[in-house]
Amino acid sequence: MRLLASPTLRLFIGAALISLSPVWVRLVDVAPSTSGFYRVLFGGVALVIYLLATRRQLHLSKRVWWLLVVTSFFLSLDLWFWHRSINYIGPGLSTLLANFQVFFMMIAGVVFLKQMPRPAQVIAVPLALLGLALIVGLDWNALPEDYRLGVIFGLLTAVTYAAYLLMLRASRSLSSFRVPTREMAVISVMCTVMMAVTVFVEGESLVIPTYADLGWLVAYGVLSHCLGWLFIASSLSEVTTVEAGLALLLQPTLSFAWDVLFFGRPMTATELIGATIALAAIYLGSRPSSKQIQGAR
């Protein structure tokens, strides 16, 4: 337990746990929206149990409640796009694209908060596009339709995830709690309801086919959604911006590694160079000044 007293260790454990998120999605034999439902259900139950066990009360204002409704909506959209992207292009690339949220956050900072990016962040944008082009190929029309759809869903994941982070930031600005455990528990419960409605509208089933699928989904909710996030959230206020940026970089890097190791994703030299460039761009883009928006998946 003394090891967990180190905020840096908690940060990187959290990033490693979250990097497994797309692996759980790929392993289960359920519809994308169904896996999203069980992620927030099991993760939300774990968070609620934690709040009850530690006797933490909500004490959230009416305005914060409304902000959390909107935040939950964007998280639901994020999961909807991301889980489909995982199925089309695999855990590695889908997670890399999701982390392009740092660039959409940067754009939001410029447009809404008049926060000008640093030169390194400006350079990061074309670098990220170059890396993506090397990974997916320069001839977009030559790609299979499902693959192109997966890339589009991955970029939409980045957009909706950035919106989710912005709304979470807005709700946190009105809260006096150091770690947003309460907010995340509420968001998880609200998102569970939204994902349940989505599953119903799509005509999918909430039935879990096998005990193995149940185990993967519980691991997804408890380890990645709940514990992974708690480790990261509890450490962010105690680590440097560089460490936070490295943790943000660790997640897509490990997701790519899991994709290669567990699912046999082939990697050409060009794709490897492209992934390296894209990860470097994400790192540059995720190191804002103290006045800029920050976020970690």
Residue, then its C-alpha position, 0 to 999 in steps of 0.5 A: m500500500r505504501l507504493l500506492a502513496s506515490p502519485t506518479l505510480r498511481l498515475f501510470i497504473g491508472a493509464a495502464l488500466i485504462s489502456l485495456s479498455p478497448v481490449w475488453v470491448r474487442l474480447v466480448d461478443v456483444a453489440p458495441s452499445t451493449s458493451g458501453f452500457y455494461r462499462v458504465l453500469f459496472g463502473g458506476v456500481a463500483l463508484v457508488i459502493y465506494l461513495l457509500a463505504t466512505r460515507r461521502q455525500l453528494h452536495l452538488s448544486k442544481r447547476v452542477w446537476w444540469l452540467l452533469v446531464v450534458t456531460s453524461f450525454f457527451l460521454s454516451l456519444d463518445l462510447w457509441f463512436w469509440h466502440r464501433s471504431i474499435n470493431y472496425i479498426g482495432p484497439g490500437l488505432s481507435t485509441l490513438l484517434a480518440n486521443f486526438q482529443v488534445f487537439f480539439m481541446m486546444i481548438a476549444g481553448v482558442v475559440f471559447l477561452k481565447q487561450m493561444p497555443r504554444p508553438a510546440q502545440v501548433i507544430a503538433v497538429p500537422l505532425a499528428l495528421l502526418g502520423l495518421a496519414l502514414i498509418v492509414g495510407l495516403d490513398w483514402n479511396a483505396l481503403p475498405e469502407d469499414y476501415r474508413l468508417g472506423v477512422i471517421f468514428g475514431l475522430l468523432t470519438a475525439v470530438t465528443y470526448a473533448a466535449y465531455l472533458l470541457m463539460l466535466r471541467a465546467s462542473r468541476s469549476l463549481s465543486s470544492f471536492r479535490v477528486p471528482t469521485r462524486e461527479m463520475a459516479v453520477i455521470s456513470v449512473m446517468c450514462t447507464v440510463m442513456m446507453a440502455v435507451t440506445v440499446f433499446v432503440e437500436g433493437e440490440s440485446l442486453v443479454i450477456p452470452t457467456y460467463a467469459d463475456l461477463g468477466w470481461l465486462v466486469a473487468y472493463g467496468v471495475l478495472s478500467h472505468c472505475l479503478g483506472w480513472l480513480f488512480i489518475a484523478s487522485s494523482l493529477s493534482e500532485v504530478t507535473t504537467v510532463e508526467a501527466g502528458l507522459a501518462l496520456l501518451l502511455q495509454p494509446t501506446l499500450s493499447f497499440a501494444w495490446d492490439v499487436l500482442f493479443f490480436g495479431r495486428p500486423m505493423t509495417a515499418t511505415e505504420l510504426i513510423g506513423a504511430t510514433i509521429a502521432l504519439a509524439a504529436i499527442y505528447l506535444g499537444s498534451r502539454p498546455s500551459s498552466k492556463q490552458i485546458q487539460g484532460a486525460r482519458 
